[in-house]
Amino acid sequence: MISPDKIEEWIREVEERPASAALIIQYIANRLSELATREEELSAENIELLSGRRVEEYESRIANLEYQLELLKRQLGGDVILPVETPTGKPTPELISVVVYNPLGQIIRVEFEPAGMSTGARIGMLRGEPAPGEMRVSVLATSSQEELLIIFDSGRTVTLPAARLPLDEPENLDWLSAYLEEPRIKEELAGIIPIAKMPLFDTCVQASRRGYVKKIKISFFTSHLAEGYIGTGVKLPADRTFGLTFATKDDLFVMVSQEGFVFSMPAEQLPSAIEEVIHLGITDHIVSVFTAGQKPSLLFVTRSGKAVHRDVSWLEPATSFKTRGQPLLSKERREAGTRIAGAAPVGDGDWGAFLHGDGRLTAHLLSDLLASGSVLPGQTEGTIVSFSTYSVPIAKS
């Protein structure tokens, strides 16, 4: 600050040494310029406060934090309340929801108790065709306490708790009676993902069907969710939004194509702007994106039901973008028509929900699947449309 004592000191300096006057004037001029700039900044902030814009910004940040806290509370089953007496009732079973959906926005949900289930058990039956015509159908298996993010290929999003989706009769699943999250004009439903644990991650990685990705900070991503729009994540007119996954800076991001090409790279090295990271063939497209996390194994399932197992150490992280990818299938198998239905990281005790071409929904212990090498043991025919892995939750007292 420029105090009265400082001014008197400068006056004495100029009187004793007139040659120093120019330097003192220059210093004062620079300081006045800094003060003028700061005054403008404070004036602008005051205008924003008076107009409500800054208040709206703060309110938006608070709302985002409250939303993330609510997601975590819902995932943990609400507030923790210490009982006065030791409970004598039976533990409340944790339930798994299996959600089946298509691009038309039709969503089917079945719910079951995973404890004591035998591998290969049927958990539902989709009557008629798995989807109208040749339409793509996807499966998500998750906790019934989850918060779901519904993503359209326009970039529009909708959030809702899994439990809010109506339950369908497991043995009589039908698209005609499915819940409808209606797409707008020229929209298609691209994916549904669980987001309750989103606050525990650093970034969100969005991927397109043609192998383009972009990395978004979680703080920005939650702001986009509040607006109901995350962007399409595509550059090419023929491309479409595929989905997204959450990652920490130490996670290994993995992307798998229908023809068996695998791209992997540390999440922190992924681009922040939309960029092609794997160069796919004309007929190829992405079928799975995920982070390896702490899982020791990778499961790849072909459309014919074959289960291919690889250790996570098999992955060869790419050092650049637009690579061809690491081949899982031989050239001969690709030319013979072998295609990948999906892929996922697998840990001890993990299960999978599988949608078959004949409409069956079955649950399988994945360690058994890796040992047998097939989802369809003893069958010469059959197809796998889609699958999703899940962990059996511990019942709460």
LINMOLIN-V394082 format. One record per backbone hydrogen bond with DSSP energy under -0.5 kcal/mol. CO is the residue of the C=O (numbers start at 0). NH is the residue of the N-H. E is the energy in kcal/mol with one decimal. If there is no record, write none. Layout:
# LINMOLIN-V394082
{{CO;NH;E} {CO;NH;E}}
This chain:
# LINMOLIN-V394082
{{0;2;-0.8} {2;6;-1.8} {3;7;-2.3} {4;8;-2.0} {5;9;-2.0} {6;10;-2.3} {7;11;-2.2} {8;12;-2.1} {9;13;-2.6} {10;14;-2.3} {11;15;-2.3} {12;16;-3.1} {16;19;-2.1} {17;20;-1.5} {19;23;-2.0} {20;24;-2.5} {21;25;-2.1} {22;26;-2.1} {23;27;-2.3} {24;28;-2.5} {25;29;-2.3} {26;30;-2.3} {27;31;-2.5} {28;32;-2.0} {29;33;-2.1} {30;34;-2.3} {31;35;-2.2} {32;36;-2.1} {33;37;-2.4} {34;38;-2.1} {35;39;-1.9} {36;40;-2.0} {37;41;-2.6} {38;42;-2.3} {39;43;-2.4} {40;44;-2.4} {41;45;-2.3} {42;46;-2.2} {43;47;-2.2} {44;48;-2.3} {45;49;-2.7} {46;50;-2.5} {47;51;-1.2} {47;52;-1.0} {47;53;-1.0} {51;55;-2.4} {52;56;-1.8} {53;57;-2.5} {54;58;-2.8} {55;59;-2.3} {56;60;-2.1} {57;61;-2.5} {58;62;-2.4} {59;63;-2.2} {60;64;-2.2} {61;65;-2.6} {62;66;-2.2} {63;67;-2.2} {64;68;-2.3} {65;69;-2.2} {66;70;-2.0} {67;71;-2.0} {68;72;-2.4} {69;73;-2.4} {70;74;-2.2} {71;75;-2.0} {72;77;-4.2} {73;76;-0.8} {78;80;-0.6} {90;92;-0.5} {91;395;-1.5} {93;113;-0.6} {94;143;-2.1} {95;111;-2.1} {96;98;-0.6} {96;141;-2.6} {97;99;-0.5} {97;109;-2.1} {98;139;-2.4} {99;107;-3.1} {100;137;-2.4} {101;104;-2.1} {102;188;-2.3} {103;182;-0.5} {104;180;-2.7} {105;101;-1.4} {106;178;-2.1} {107;99;-2.8} {108;167;-2.6} {109;97;-2.8} {111;95;-2.8} {111;113;-0.7} {113;116;-1.9} {117;120;-1.8} {120;362;-2.4} {123;360;-2.6} {124;126;-0.8} {124;172;-2.4} {131;134;-1.6} {135;102;-0.8} {137;100;-2.1} {139;98;-3.5} {141;96;-3.3} {142;145;-1.6} {143;162;-0.6} {145;161;-2.7} {146;194;-2.6} {146;195;-0.5} {147;149;-0.6} {147;159;-2.0} {148;150;-0.5} {148;192;-2.0} {149;157;-1.9} {150;189;-2.6} {150;190;-1.7} {151;154;-2.2} {154;229;-3.0} {154;230;-0.6} {155;151;-2.7} {157;149;-3.5} {159;147;-2.8} {160;163;-1.5} {161;164;-1.6} {167;169;-0.6} {168;171;-2.2} {169;124;-3.3} {169;172;-0.5} {172;126;-2.6} {173;176;-1.1} {174;177;-1.2} {178;106;-3.2} {178;180;-0.5} {179;181;-0.9} {183;186;-2.1} {187;152;-2.7} {187;189;-0.6} {190;150;-3.1} {192;148;-2.8} {194;197;-1.7} {196;199;-2.1} {197;200;-2.0} {201;217;-2.3} {202;246;-2.5} {203;205;-0.6} {203;215;-2.9} {204;244;-1.8} {205;213;-1.7} {206;241;-2.1} {206;242;-1.7} {207;210;-1.5} {208;285;-2.2} {210;276;-2.4} {210;277;-1.1} {211;207;-2.2} {212;274;-2.0} {213;205;-2.6} {215;203;-2.9} {216;220;-2.7} {217;221;-2.7} {218;222;-1.0} {219;223;-2.1} {220;224;-2.3} {221;225;-1.9} {222;226;-1.1} {223;227;-0.7} {223;228;-2.1} {224;227;-0.9} {227;156;-2.0} {235;238;-1.4} {239;208;-2.7} {242;206;-2.9} {244;204;-3.2} {246;201;-1.3} {246;202;-2.7} {247;250;-1.5} {248;267;-0.8} {250;252;-0.6} {250;266;-2.8} {251;291;-2.2} {252;264;-1.9} {253;289;-2.3} {254;262;-3.0} {255;286;-3.0} {255;287;-1.6} {256;259;-1.7} {257;339;-3.2} {259;327;-3.1} {259;328;-0.6} {260;256;-2.3} {261;325;-3.6} {262;254;-2.7} {263;317;-3.5} {264;252;-2.3} {265;268;-1.9} {266;269;-1.5} {270;214;-2.2} {274;212;-2.5} {276;322;-1.5} {277;279;-0.8} {280;283;-1.2} {284;257;-3.0} {287;255;-2.6} {289;253;-3.2} {291;294;-1.7} {295;311;-2.2} {296;345;-2.7} {297;309;-2.0} {298;343;-1.9} {299;307;-3.5} {300;340;-2.9} {300;341;-1.4} {301;304;-1.9} {302;383;-2.6} {304;374;-3.2} {305;301;-2.4} {305;307;-0.6} {306;308;-0.5} {307;299;-2.6} {309;297;-3.0} {310;313;-2.1} {311;314;-1.7} {314;316;-0.6} {322;278;-3.5} {324;326;-0.5} {325;261;-2.4} {329;333;-2.2} {330;334;-2.5} {331;335;-1.5} {332;337;-2.5} {333;336;-1.4} {338;302;-2.6} {341;300;-2.5} {343;298;-3.0} {345;296;-1.8} {346;349;-1.8} {348;391;-0.5} {349;365;-2.0} {350;389;-2.5} {351;353;-0.5} {351;363;-2.4} {352;387;-1.8} {353;355;-0.6} {353;361;-2.3} {354;384;-2.9} {354;385;-1.1} {355;358;-1.9} {358;125;-3.2} {359;355;-3.0} {359;361;-0.5} {360;122;-3.1} {360;123;-1.2} {361;353;-2.9} {362;119;-3.2} {362;120;-0.6} {363;351;-2.0} {363;365;-0.6} {364;367;-0.7} {364;368;-1.5} {365;369;-2.5} {366;370;-1.5} {367;371;-2.5} {368;372;-2.6} {372;306;-2.0} {375;378;-1.9} {382;356;-2.2} {382;384;-0.5} {385;354;-2.9} {387;352;-3.0} {389;350;-3.1} {390;392;-0.7} {395;91;-3.3}}
